[in-house]
Amino acid sequence: MSPPPPPSAAKGPGLDASQLADLASRCAKLEQLDYFEVLLLERTATPADIKKAFYRESRTYHPDRFFHITDKQLKEQVHELYKRVTEAYYVLRDDTKRKKYVSDVTGPERAQKLRFTEASEAETKAAAKKEQEEQIGTHPKGRQFYQQAQKDIDAGNWSAAERNLKMALTYEPSNARYKENLAEAQKRLQEEAKSKGDSFKIR
């Protein structure tokens, strides 16, 4: 019978041989890895998977576990990997950033887009703003009528909502959201008319 393994020494690095080899190989190719690969995840990972992966990596490679190590190279590797793991988590846990990042790393400029920089943060914010504008409109007057129509809808005032949405569409005739809301308002008005037994048609 082989003797039981000695208890792990308090001053040991806390990594076994395979983890040390894993650390070395991951650090060697860190510059080519995207954030999903850093966290050992598929691109289809859910927010819960991302959180779990981050905690798993943190438990193994948190720099605080290595403060007493004299091996400078090992310390640097741990620090580098942990920094990238944290960066990956910061980006992937955010829906907007993750969406932008996935399109970046699956595109032709993958090599330049592996790291999420301040420039890409600004790009993401601009993309989110553009998306929001597209949803509520890009023309100030159109937006104003649309927002008023939303209040009318909330109040159940469908005829006022219809009026305001038609006005919004005069400023942005191709806005899909305005059209969708207008169709809904007209449908509600028809239902109201039917329930009252009115014979007039909504134009």
Disulfide bonds with the S-S distance in Angstrom:
none
